[in-house]
Amino acid sequence: MKVYRDINDRIDLYVPGGATTLCVYLHGGGWRLGDRTQGPGTAAKWQPSFFETVAGLGLAIASVSYRKSFEAVYPAQSEDVAAALAFLARERTAYGIGGDRTVTWGVSAGGHLAALAALAPGSGIAATVCWYPPTDFDALSKDIDEAGGTGDRGAGSREGQLIGAGIDERPDLAAAASPVHHVRADPPPFLLLHGTADLAVPPRQSERLAEALRAAGGAATVELVPGATHMFPELDDAATRTLVRRSVTFLLG
C-alpha cells in the first residue's frame, strides 16, 4: 500500500496494489467540525487506521477536505468535492490506480455531500455509500420531532449554518442543498446505513432518499442498525468492521 498525504493540502490518498476502484471519502461533523484524518465513529481510533483498513480490502480511498460552514456557505462544500473528483480523475494513473471506476462514501454531513456528488449531472460515479446522511432539509426537523427529538429550522441549526439562513427563510436554498431534489434518471446504486435510534438525523432521511432514487429507476438499499444512534457509538469494533466490509464490498461492485 502507498500513502500520499496532503495532496493539494486537501487530500490524503491510500492506494493498495492493483487498485482499480477509487473511493472519495467525506467526513462528518455537521459541516462545521471534523477533518479528513478521522474515520467514522469508533473507527476514528483504529490502528491501523480506518483508511488503511479500507485500502487493505482492495479499495483505493481518498479522504477529502471541504470548507466548513463558518468558512463558506453551500454550495462551496460541493464545489470542493467536485474539484477533488476532477483532480483525481486526471491524476489517478499517476498514483497507481487503474481503470476509471470512481465511487463516493460519506458519513453524516459527508454522506450528504457524497450523495450530492453522485447525483451531479455527468458525475460518472459508479456507486455510493452513505452512513446516516441528511437528505431533505425541509423534512429534517419534522423527522426529528417524530423520532422523539427536537427539530430546529433556524439559522443557527447545522443546516441553517450550511445555507446561511433558516430553512423557512430560504426554502429555495434548503431545497437546492437537499439530495432528494437532485435525484436524476438512472442514478447510481446507493447503500444507506442508518441507526434505528438516531435522533440527530433520523432513519427516515435515508428512506426519503431511497424512495426518490427508486422512483427514478435507481437501486437503493437502506440497512438499519438496531438500537444505534448517530455515528454508531454503541457498536463495538467487530460490529463496525462488519459495516465497513459491507460498504467496501458494495463499492467494489
C-alpha positions as CSV (number, residue, x, y, z in Angstrom):
1,M,0.0,0.0,0.0
2,K,1.1,3.5,-0.8
3,V,0.0,6.5,1.2
4,Y,0.1,10.1,-0.2
5,R,-0.7,12.8,2.3
6,D,-1.6,16.5,1.9
7,I,-2.1,16.4,-1.9
8,N,-3.0,20.0,-2.8
9,D,-3.4,20.4,1.0
10,R,-6.8,18.8,0.7
11,I,-6.4,15.1,0.0
12,D,-5.0,12.0,1.8
13,L,-4.8,9.0,-0.6
14,Y,-4.4,5.4,0.3
15,V,-3.7,3.0,-2.6
16,P,-3.4,-0.8,-2.4
17,G,-1.6,-2.7,-5.1
18,G,-3.7,-3.4,-8.1
19,A,-6.4,-0.9,-7.2
20,T,-9.0,-0.3,-10.0
21,T,-11.7,1.5,-7.9
22,L,-11.2,4.9,-6.3
23,C,-13.4,6.0,-3.4
24,V,-13.7,9.6,-2.5
25,Y,-14.5,9.7,1.2
26,L,-16.1,12.6,3.1
27,H,-16.0,13.0,6.8
28,G,-18.9,14.1,9.1
29,G,-19.2,16.9,11.6
30,G,-22.3,18.8,10.8
31,W,-20.4,20.7,8.0
32,R,-18.6,22.6,10.8
33,L,-16.4,20.1,12.6
34,G,-14.2,17.2,11.8
35,D,-11.4,16.7,9.3
36,R,-10.2,14.3,6.7
37,T,-8.0,12.3,9.1
38,Q,-10.9,10.9,11.0
39,G,-12.7,7.7,10.3
40,P,-16.3,7.3,11.3
41,G,-17.4,6.8,14.9
42,T,-15.3,4.3,16.9
43,A,-13.2,3.7,13.7
44,A,-11.5,7.1,14.3
45,K,-9.3,5.3,16.8
46,W,-8.3,2.3,14.8
47,Q,-4.7,1.2,14.4
48,P,-4.1,0.5,11.6
49,S,-6.3,3.4,10.7
50,F,-9.8,3.2,9.1
51,F,-8.3,4.3,5.8
52,E,-5.5,1.7,5.9
53,T,-8.1,-0.9,6.8
54,V,-10.3,0.1,3.8
55,A,-7.3,0.1,1.4
56,G,-6.4,-3.3,2.8
57,L,-9.7,-4.6,1.5
58,G,-8.7,-3.6,-2.0
59,L,-10.3,-0.1,-2.3
60,A,-8.2,3.0,-3.0
61,I,-9.6,5.7,-0.8
62,A,-9.0,9.4,-1.0
63,S,-10.1,11.3,2.1
64,V,-11.0,14.9,1.1
65,S,-11.3,18.1,3.0
66,Y,-14.0,20.6,2.3
67,R,-14.7,24.1,3.5
68,K,-16.7,24.3,6.8
69,S,-19.9,26.2,7.0
70,F,-18.2,29.0,9.0
71,E,-15.8,29.5,6.1
72,A,-18.3,29.4,3.3
73,V,-21.9,28.5,2.7
74,Y,-23.3,25.9,0.4
75,P,-22.5,25.2,-2.5
76,A,-18.9,25.8,-1.5
77,Q,-18.6,22.3,0.0
78,S,-19.9,20.6,-3.1
79,E,-17.6,22.7,-5.2
80,D,-14.6,21.4,-3.2
81,V,-15.7,17.8,-3.6
82,A,-16.2,18.3,-7.4
83,A,-12.7,19.8,-7.6
84,A,-11.2,16.9,-5.8
85,L,-13.0,14.4,-8.0
86,A,-11.8,16.2,-11.2
87,F,-8.2,16.3,-9.9
88,L,-8.2,12.6,-9.0
89,A,-9.8,11.7,-12.4
90,R,-6.9,13.4,-14.1
91,E,-4.2,12.1,-11.9
92,R,-5.3,8.6,-10.8
93,T,-2.9,6.7,-13.0
94,A,0.0,8.7,-11.7
95,Y,-0.9,7.4,-8.2
96,G,-1.1,3.8,-9.4
97,I,-4.9,3.5,-9.7
98,G,-6.0,1.6,-12.8
99,G,-9.3,1.8,-14.6
100,D,-11.8,4.7,-14.3
101,R,-14.3,3.4,-11.7
102,T,-15.0,6.1,-9.1
103,V,-17.3,5.8,-6.1
104,T,-18.2,8.0,-3.1
105,W,-18.6,7.3,0.6
106,G,-19.6,9.7,3.3
107,V,-20.8,9.8,6.9
108,S,-23.4,12.2,8.3
109,A,-22.6,15.6,6.6
110,G,-20.1,13.8,4.5
111,G,-22.9,11.4,3.5
112,H,-24.9,14.4,2.3
113,L,-22.0,15.6,0.2
114,A,-21.3,12.1,-1.1
115,A,-24.9,11.8,-2.3
116,L,-24.8,15.2,-4.0
117,A,-21.6,14.3,-5.8
118,A,-23.0,11.1,-7.0
119,L,-26.2,12.8,-8.3
120,A,-24.5,15.6,-10.1
121,P,-25.1,15.6,-13.8
122,G,-22.4,13.7,-15.6
123,S,-20.6,12.7,-12.4
124,G,-19.8,9.2,-13.6
125,I,-19.9,8.0,-10.0
126,A,-20.5,4.2,-10.1
127,A,-21.9,3.7,-6.6
128,T,-22.3,5.5,-3.3
129,V,-22.4,4.6,0.4
130,C,-24.0,7.0,2.9
131,W,-24.0,6.4,6.6
132,Y,-26.8,8.3,8.4
133,P,-27.0,11.2,5.9
134,P,-29.3,14.2,6.0
135,T,-31.1,14.2,2.6
136,D,-34.1,16.5,2.8
137,F,-33.6,19.7,4.8
138,D,-37.2,20.8,4.8
139,A,-38.3,17.5,6.2
140,L,-35.5,17.0,8.7
141,S,-37.0,18.9,11.6
142,K,-40.3,17.0,11.2
143,D,-38.4,13.7,11.1
144,I,-36.5,14.6,14.3
145,D,-39.7,15.6,16.1
146,E,-41.5,12.4,15.0
147,A,-38.5,10.3,16.2
148,G,-38.6,11.9,19.6
149,G,-36.1,14.7,19.3
150,T,-36.4,18.4,18.9
151,G,-36.1,19.8,15.4
152,D,-34.6,23.2,14.6
153,R,-35.4,25.1,11.5
154,G,-33.5,28.2,12.5
155,A,-30.4,29.9,11.0
156,G,-28.4,28.5,14.0
157,S,-29.1,24.9,13.2
158,R,-26.4,22.8,11.4
159,E,-28.4,23.0,8.2
160,G,-29.1,26.7,8.6
161,Q,-25.4,27.5,9.1
162,L,-24.7,25.5,5.9
163,I,-27.1,27.5,3.7
164,G,-26.6,30.7,5.6
165,A,-30.3,31.2,6.6
166,G,-33.2,29.5,8.4
167,I,-34.9,26.8,6.5
168,D,-38.2,28.8,6.3
169,E,-36.3,32.0,5.4
170,R,-34.7,30.4,2.3
171,P,-36.7,27.3,1.2
172,D,-35.1,27.6,-2.2
173,L,-31.6,27.1,-0.7
174,A,-32.8,24.4,1.6
175,A,-34.2,22.5,-1.5
176,A,-31.0,23.2,-3.5
177,A,-28.9,21.7,-0.8
178,S,-31.0,18.6,-0.4
179,P,-30.0,15.4,-2.2
180,V,-33.7,14.4,-2.7
181,H,-34.1,17.3,-5.0
182,H,-31.1,16.3,-7.1
183,V,-32.2,12.8,-8.0
184,R,-32.0,12.2,-11.7
185,A,-33.0,9.4,-14.1
186,D,-31.0,6.2,-13.7
187,P,-28.9,7.3,-10.7
188,P,-26.0,5.1,-9.4
189,P,-26.8,2.4,-6.8
190,F,-26.9,3.6,-3.2
191,L,-26.3,1.8,0.1
192,L,-27.6,3.8,3.1
193,L,-26.8,2.7,6.6
194,H,-28.7,4.2,9.5
195,G,-29.3,3.6,13.2
196,T,-32.9,3.0,14.3
197,A,-32.4,5.2,17.4
198,D,-30.8,8.2,15.6
199,L,-32.4,11.4,16.8
200,A,-29.9,13.8,15.2
201,V,-30.6,12.5,11.7
202,P,-33.4,10.0,11.9
203,P,-33.5,7.0,9.5
204,R,-36.5,8.5,7.7
205,Q,-34.0,10.7,6.0
206,S,-32.3,7.7,4.4
207,E,-35.7,6.3,3.5
208,R,-36.7,9.5,1.8
209,L,-33.7,9.5,-0.5
210,A,-34.1,5.8,-1.2
211,E,-37.7,6.3,-2.2
212,A,-36.8,9.1,-4.6
213,L,-33.9,7.0,-6.1
214,R,-36.2,4.1,-6.7
215,A,-38.9,6.3,-8.3
216,A,-36.2,7.5,-10.7
217,G,-35.3,3.9,-11.7
218,G,-32.3,3.5,-9.4
219,A,-31.3,0.9,-6.9
220,A,-31.3,2.0,-3.3
221,T,-30.8,-0.2,-0.2
222,V,-31.5,1.1,3.3
223,E,-30.0,-1.1,6.0
224,L,-31.0,-0.3,9.6
225,V,-28.7,-0.9,12.6
226,P,-30.9,-1.8,15.5
227,G,-30.5,0.5,18.6
228,A,-27.7,2.6,17.0
229,T,-27.7,6.4,17.4
230,H,-25.9,8.9,15.3
231,M,-22.3,8.0,14.5
232,F,-23.0,4.4,15.8
233,P,-21.2,4.9,19.2
234,E,-23.0,1.8,20.5
235,L,-21.2,-0.5,18.1
236,D,-18.0,-2.3,19.1
237,D,-15.1,-2.7,16.8
238,A,-16.3,-6.1,15.4
239,A,-19.7,-4.7,14.5
240,T,-18.2,-1.6,13.0
241,R,-15.8,-3.6,10.9
242,T,-18.7,-5.7,9.6
243,L,-20.3,-2.5,8.4
244,V,-17.1,-1.3,6.8
245,R,-16.6,-4.6,5.0
246,R,-20.2,-4.4,3.8
247,S,-19.7,-0.9,2.5
248,V,-16.4,-1.7,0.7
249,T,-17.9,-4.8,-0.9
250,F,-20.8,-2.7,-2.2
251,L,-18.4,-0.1,-3.6
252,L,-16.2,-2.6,-5.3
253,G,-19.2,-3.9,-7.1
